[in-house]
Amino acid sequence: MVMPINIPSDSSQKKILKAFKKMGWGILDGRWGKGSHRIVKNPKNSFEQVVQNHIYKEVIRTFCK
């Protein structure tokens, strides 16, 4: 099994949060994240996802799943 290389992405946390917002996810208040991390919440099933400040391409792939 080949381990994926964790390559920094050219996408910013701001762009990722904007994409989640367009899909209908709620962005929780900044005080609920740790440091620069933010939490987004799916209103349909209450699933929460942490979005960190430094985003890597492999992390974006897992967001898309």
Secondary structure, DSSP 4 states (H G I P E B T S, - for coil): -PPPP-PBPS--HHHHHHHHHHTTPEEPPGGGSSTT-EEEE-TTT--EEEE-SS-BHHHHHHHH-
